[in-house]
Amino acid sequence: MSLIEAGDSHTRKLTFRLILPILLKLFHQNVWLIVIFQGLLGSFMMYLIAKIVYQLTSNKLTTFYFTLATSSIYFGISAFWELGGFGDSIAYAMLIVAMYYRNPLIIFSAISIASWTDERGFIAGGYIIFWWLCKNSINTKMEFKELFKQLFSRQTLAIVMAWACYIAVRIWLIKKYHIVVDTHQIGGFMLGPEHSSSIGLGLWSSIEAFWVLILVTGFIMIGNWREMRFIFAGYVFSILFLCLTSCMVSDINRSISYGYPLILISMLIMNKYISRRELHYFTAFLSLICLIHPLLLTFGSNKVVWAYPLPYQVLIFFFR
C-alpha cells in the first residue's frame, strides 16, 4: 500500500521530514528532551545571528537592536514557542549555521539537516548560495565575472552537493518503498478567493518591520545601480519567489521565515552603503516596531493565532 492511501493530508506531507523522528528515536521518545534541545538550538541560533551582525557592523548596539528585532518575529521565537512538532526551529538554525561557518562540510551537513527537516529548508539553500555570493564579493566591483566566479566557491558547491544527495536519496526512497507524497493544499489555487483572505496579514506578520529593511535595501541598490544591478536582480527575484511560494501554502508565516537569510543579506548591503550611525538608528527603529507589534501567526484561510508575550502568559498562568 502506498503512503498516499494511509493517514490524513498533513501526515502524508511529513513523509520525508525525517529529522524529528530521528531525534525522537535518539531521545527514546522523550518529548521534553526534544523541547530542551529545541530551546538550546534556538539560543545558539540567536548567538550566531548576533555574531554575524557584529562581524558586519562592528557595532554592539546595532547588533543588539537587530537581534532584539529578530527575537520578536516567528523566526526568532519558533524554538521557544512552537511545540506542535513542525521542527521549523531546527531548519532555521541550520540555515544560520550554513551562513556563519565557511567550512564546506559544516555547510553540507547543515543544509542536509534543514532539507530533511522540511522541504522548505531545501529551497532555502538557494538563499544561502545568494548570501555567500554577496558576502564573498561585497568588497569587489561586483561585476558579472566576479559574481559568476563566486558561484563556484567551496561554500556554494557544498550546498549544491547537499541538494544532489537529498534528491538522490529521496528518489531512491520513492522507488524502493513506492512512496507517493500528497500535495493537497499546495499550489496556485491557494491564491484564489477561498484561501487568500489571510495572505496580506500573513506576509506582513511573518517578518514585520524587516519589510522596511528590505524596501530600503532595494532603494539603496537602485541608488548604486552600476555596482549593484546584478545583485538587485537576484534580490528582487528571491523576494518575489519567496512570497509567491509562501502564499501557495496555508502556513504563510512558517514559509516566509525560511527567507530570513535575505534579511541578513540586506544588512550586508546596508552596512556597505550607509554610515554606522545611520545603521544604528535604523535598526533601533526596526526593533521598536517589531517589539510593539503583536506576533500574529496565520494558519489556513480563517485562522490567526496571537503568540502571547511572556508577561501575558504569566498572567494567564496565575488567573486561569
C-alpha positions as CSV (number, residue, x, y, z in Angstrom):
1,M,0.0,0.0,0.0
2,S,1.4,3.4,-0.9
3,L,1.6,6.1,1.7
4,I,-0.9,8.2,-0.2
5,E,-3.6,5.7,0.9
6,A,-2.9,6.0,4.6
7,G,-3.2,8.9,7.0
8,D,-4.5,12.3,6.6
9,S,-3.2,15.0,4.3
10,H,-0.9,16.7,6.8
11,T,0.5,13.3,8.0
12,R,1.4,12.4,4.4
13,K,3.3,15.6,3.9
14,L,5.6,14.5,6.7
15,T,6.9,11.5,4.7
16,F,10.4,12.9,4.0
17,R,10.7,15.1,7.1
18,L,12.9,12.7,8.9
19,I,14.9,14.8,11.4
20,L,12.3,14.9,14.2
21,P,11.5,11.2,14.1
22,I,15.3,10.5,14.2
23,L,15.6,12.8,17.2
24,L,12.7,11.1,19.0
25,K,14.4,7.8,18.4
26,L,17.7,9.1,19.8
27,F,16.0,10.6,22.8
28,H,13.9,7.5,23.4
29,Q,10.6,9.2,22.7
30,N,11.1,11.7,25.5
31,V,9.3,14.8,24.1
32,W,10.7,17.0,26.9
33,L,14.2,16.3,25.8
34,I,13.2,17.4,22.3
35,V,11.8,20.7,23.8
36,I,15.0,21.3,25.7
37,F,17.1,20.5,22.6
38,Q,15.0,22.9,20.5
39,G,15.4,25.7,23.1
40,L,19.2,25.2,23.2
41,L,19.4,25.2,19.5
42,G,17.3,28.3,19.2
43,S,19.6,30.1,21.7
44,F,22.6,29.0,19.7
45,M,21.0,30.3,16.5
46,M,20.4,33.7,18.1
47,Y,24.0,33.8,19.3
48,L,25.2,33.1,15.7
49,I,22.9,35.8,14.3
50,A,24.4,38.3,16.8
51,K,27.9,37.2,15.7
52,I,27.1,37.6,12.0
53,V,25.7,41.1,12.5
54,Y,28.6,42.2,14.7
55,Q,31.1,40.9,12.2
56,L,29.3,43.0,9.5
57,T,28.8,46.2,11.6
58,S,31.4,46.2,14.4
59,N,28.7,47.9,16.5
60,K,27.4,46.3,19.6
61,L,24.2,48.5,19.8
62,T,23.3,47.8,16.2
63,T,23.8,44.1,16.9
64,F,21.6,44.3,20.0
65,Y,18.8,46.1,18.2
66,F,18.9,43.7,15.2
67,T,18.9,40.6,17.4
68,L,16.1,42.1,19.5
69,A,14.0,42.6,16.4
70,T,14.7,39.1,15.3
71,S,13.6,37.7,18.7
72,S,10.2,39.4,18.1
73,I,9.3,37.6,14.9
74,Y,8.3,33.9,14.3
75,F,11.8,33.1,13.0
76,G,13.3,34.1,16.4
77,I,10.7,32.7,18.7
78,S,9.9,29.5,16.9
79,A,12.3,27.4,19.1
80,F,10.7,28.7,22.3
81,W,7.0,28.9,21.2
82,E,6.3,26.2,18.6
83,L,5.5,22.9,20.3
84,G,3.4,21.3,17.5
85,G,6.2,19.1,16.1
86,F,6.9,21.2,12.9
87,G,10.6,21.3,13.6
88,D,11.0,24.7,11.9
89,S,13.4,26.0,14.5
90,I,15.8,23.1,13.7
91,A,15.8,24.0,10.0
92,Y,16.1,27.8,10.8
93,A,19.1,27.1,13.0
94,M,20.8,25.0,10.3
95,L,20.4,27.8,7.8
96,I,22.1,30.2,10.1
97,V,24.9,27.7,10.7
98,A,25.4,27.4,7.0
99,M,25.7,31.2,6.8
100,Y,28.1,31.6,9.7
101,Y,30.6,28.8,9.1
102,R,32.7,28.7,6.0
103,N,33.7,25.1,6.3
104,P,32.1,23.2,3.4
105,L,31.5,20.0,5.5
106,I,29.6,22.0,8.1
107,I,27.6,23.8,5.3
108,F,26.8,20.5,3.6
109,S,25.6,18.9,6.9
110,A,23.5,22.0,7.8
111,I,21.7,22.2,4.5
112,S,21.1,18.4,4.5
113,I,19.6,18.6,8.0
114,A,17.4,21.6,7.0
115,S,16.2,19.8,3.9
116,W,15.3,16.6,5.8
117,T,13.5,18.7,8.4
118,D,11.2,20.4,5.9
119,E,11.3,20.7,2.1
120,R,11.3,24.5,2.6
121,G,14.8,24.1,4.0
122,F,15.9,22.6,0.7
123,I,14.6,25.6,-1.2
124,A,16.1,28.0,1.3
125,G,19.5,26.6,0.4
126,G,19.3,28.9,-2.7
127,Y,19.1,31.9,-0.4
128,I,22.3,30.7,1.3
129,I,24.0,30.5,-2.0
130,F,23.0,34.1,-2.7
131,W,24.4,35.0,0.8
132,W,27.8,33.6,0.0
133,L,27.8,35.1,-3.5
134,C,27.2,38.5,-1.9
135,K,29.4,38.1,1.1
136,N,32.4,36.8,-0.9
137,S,32.1,39.7,-3.5
138,I,30.9,42.6,-1.4
139,N,34.3,44.3,-1.4
140,T,34.7,44.0,-5.2
141,K,33.2,45.9,-8.1
142,M,30.6,43.1,-8.2
143,E,30.8,42.8,-12.0
144,F,29.2,39.7,-13.6
145,K,32.5,37.9,-14.0
146,E,33.3,38.4,-10.3
147,L,29.8,37.2,-9.2
148,F,29.9,34.2,-11.6
149,K,33.2,33.1,-10.1
150,Q,31.7,33.1,-6.6
151,L,29.1,30.6,-7.8
152,F,31.9,28.0,-7.8
153,S,33.2,28.8,-4.3
154,R,33.6,26.0,-1.8
155,Q,30.5,27.2,0.2
156,T,28.1,27.2,-2.8
157,L,29.4,23.9,-4.1
158,A,28.8,22.4,-0.6
159,I,25.1,23.4,-0.9
160,V,24.8,22.0,-4.4
161,M,26.3,18.7,-3.2
162,A,23.8,18.7,-0.3
163,W,21.0,19.2,-2.8
164,A,22.2,16.4,-5.0
165,C,22.4,14.0,-2.2
166,Y,19.0,14.9,-0.9
167,I,17.4,14.4,-4.3
168,A,19.2,11.1,-4.9
169,V,18.2,9.7,-1.6
170,R,14.6,10.9,-1.9
171,I,14.3,9.3,-5.4
172,W,15.7,6.1,-4.0
173,L,13.2,6.0,-1.2
174,I,10.3,6.7,-3.5
175,K,11.3,3.9,-5.9
176,K,12.1,1.4,-3.2
177,Y,9.1,1.9,-1.0
178,H,6.6,3.2,-3.7
179,I,6.0,6.4,-1.8
180,V,3.6,9.0,-3.0
181,V,3.6,12.4,-1.4
182,D,0.3,14.3,-1.1
183,T,0.3,17.8,-2.5
184,H,-3.2,18.7,-1.2
185,Q,-3.4,22.4,-0.2
186,I,-0.3,23.3,-2.1
187,G,-0.3,25.2,-5.4
188,G,-1.7,28.2,-7.3
189,F,-5.3,27.5,-6.2
190,M,-4.3,28.7,-2.7
191,L,-4.1,32.2,-4.2
192,G,-7.9,32.1,-5.0
193,P,-10.5,34.0,-3.1
194,E,-11.4,31.0,-0.9
195,H,-7.9,30.7,0.6
196,S,-6.3,34.1,0.1
197,S,-8.1,36.0,2.9
198,S,-5.0,35.8,5.2
199,I,-2.3,36.5,2.6
200,G,-1.8,40.2,3.4
201,L,-1.7,39.6,7.2
202,G,0.5,36.6,6.8
203,L,3.0,38.4,4.6
204,W,3.4,41.3,7.0
205,S,3.3,39.5,10.3
206,S,5.9,37.0,9.2
207,I,8.8,39.4,9.4
208,E,7.0,42.7,10.4
209,A,9.4,45.7,10.3
210,F,12.1,43.8,8.3
211,W,10.0,44.5,5.3
212,V,11.0,48.1,5.8
213,L,14.7,46.9,5.8
214,I,14.1,45.0,2.6
215,L,12.4,48.0,0.9
216,V,15.2,50.4,1.9
217,T,17.8,48.0,0.7
218,G,16.1,47.9,-2.6
219,F,16.3,51.7,-2.9
220,I,19.9,51.7,-1.9
221,M,20.8,49.2,-4.6
222,I,18.9,51.3,-7.1
223,G,20.9,54.3,-6.0
224,N,24.1,52.4,-6.6
225,W,22.8,50.8,-9.8
226,R,26.1,50.4,-11.7
227,E,27.7,48.3,-8.9
228,M,24.6,46.6,-7.6
229,R,22.5,45.9,-10.7
230,F,23.1,42.1,-10.8
231,I,22.6,41.8,-7.0
232,F,19.4,43.8,-7.2
233,A,18.0,41.5,-9.9
234,G,18.8,38.4,-7.8
235,Y,17.5,40.0,-4.7
236,V,14.2,41.0,-6.2
237,F,13.8,37.6,-7.8
238,S,14.4,35.9,-4.4
239,I,11.9,38.1,-2.6
240,L,9.2,37.5,-5.2
241,F,9.9,33.8,-5.3
242,L,9.7,33.6,-1.5
243,C,6.4,35.5,-1.4
244,L,4.8,33.5,-4.2
245,T,5.8,30.1,-2.9
246,S,4.8,31.0,0.7
247,C,1.3,32.2,-0.4
248,M,0.8,28.8,-2.1
249,V,0.6,27.1,1.3
250,S,-1.7,27.7,4.3
251,D,1.0,28.4,6.9
252,I,2.5,31.6,5.4
253,N,4.4,32.7,8.5
254,R,6.4,29.5,8.6
255,S,7.2,29.6,4.9
256,I,8.2,33.3,4.7
257,S,10.5,32.8,7.7
258,Y,12.7,30.4,5.6
259,G,13.7,33.5,3.7
260,Y,15.3,35.1,6.8
261,P,18.8,34.8,5.1
262,L,17.6,37.5,2.7
263,I,17.3,39.9,5.7
264,L,20.9,39.3,6.6
265,I,21.8,40.0,3.0
266,S,20.1,43.3,3.5
267,M,22.3,44.1,6.5
268,L,25.3,43.1,4.4
269,I,24.4,45.6,1.7
270,M,23.2,48.4,4.1
271,N,26.5,48.2,6.0
272,K,28.4,48.8,2.8
273,Y,26.5,52.0,1.8
274,I,25.3,53.8,4.9
275,S,27.2,55.1,8.0
276,R,27.5,53.2,11.2
277,R,25.4,55.9,13.0
278,E,22.6,55.7,10.4
279,L,22.5,51.9,10.7
280,H,22.4,52.2,14.4
281,Y,19.3,54.4,14.4
282,F,17.7,52.4,11.7
283,T,18.0,49.1,13.5
284,A,16.7,50.7,16.7
285,F,13.6,51.8,14.7
286,L,13.1,48.3,13.3
287,S,13.4,46.7,16.8
288,L,10.8,49.2,18.2
289,I,8.2,48.3,15.5
290,C,8.9,44.5,16.0
291,L,8.5,44.8,19.8
292,I,5.3,46.7,19.8
293,H,3.6,44.8,17.0
294,P,1.8,41.7,18.3
295,L,3.2,38.4,17.0
296,L,0.4,37.0,14.8
297,L,0.6,33.7,13.0
298,T,-1.7,32.7,10.1
299,F,-2.8,29.1,9.7
300,G,-5.2,28.4,6.8
301,S,-7.6,30.9,5.3
302,N,-9.5,31.8,8.5
303,K,-7.2,31.1,11.5
304,V,-5.0,33.7,13.1
305,V,-3.1,32.9,16.3
306,W,-1.6,35.5,18.7
307,A,1.6,34.3,20.2
308,Y,1.3,35.7,23.7
309,P,4.2,37.6,25.1
310,L,5.8,36.3,28.3
311,P,4.1,38.8,30.7
312,Y,0.7,37.9,29.3
313,Q,1.5,34.2,29.6
314,V,2.4,34.7,33.3
315,L,-1.0,36.4,33.9
316,I,-2.8,33.6,32.2
317,F,-0.9,31.0,34.3
318,F,-1.9,32.7,37.6
319,F,-5.5,33.6,36.8
320,R,-6.7,30.8,34.6
